[in-house]
Amino acid sequence: MDQQRARATIRHLWETDRELFRGHLLRLDPESRHDRFNGGASDEFVNRYVDHCFAPGDVIFGAFVDGELRGAGELRPLTSAEARAPLFPTPSRAEAAFSIERPYRRQGLGVQLFERLMRAAAVRRIAEIDFTTSADNRAMQGLARKFSAEMHFVANQITGRLTARHADAFSIWREAVSDASDYAIAMLDAQARATRGLAAAKRDSDNQAN
């Protein structure tokens, strides 16, 4: 792809999107997977990781290009108490992580995902967002600088912290509307995938019968 900004649809991912999220992470090339997990990660590790995603308190957004999930941004409370908190907990901290498939890097997907995560953090009264990245992950470091993150070098890694914006009534309303719309789209997508799966199974059965 060229260096122009990708035309992506950013939406909240729900548990019905788990397999889409799994497929995205498994498609990451070794370097991209290393950047995402700050080290080597086998397919088995990725599968175990995805199995534990979408817990209460987790917020995951996906970047869809031409209908396919090509990037993701994750926001998670840093303590178990915060993970069980309601939609509007007391001000807290969370950690963020991003993954972009190599052919779709440098297309602005990271910025779009970061912007949506910042909105979600503000609404959930998350005061600070932490992240950790490898010292050679220039893309993540550049993305963090765009949002004025404070960064420190520690043992071959970069740790960073962002101060989340304060949510006003309009941003709270906009996030609620976005989440409702994203949920409806996710349900329709899941139904369409199930229908395609049934149709494919029927074709295979018919072919075997013939």
Secondary structure, 3 states (H helix, E strand, C coil): CCCCCCCCEEEEECHHHHHHHHHHHHHCCHHHHHHHHCCCCCHHHHHHHHHCCCCCCCEEEEEEECCEEEEEEEEEECCHHHHCCCCCCCCEEEEEEEEECHHHCCCCHHHHHHHHHHHHHHHCCEEEEEEEEECCCHHHHHHHHHCCCEEEEECCEEEEEEECCCCCHHHHHHHHHHHHHHHHHHHHHHHHHHHHHHHHHHHHHHHHHC
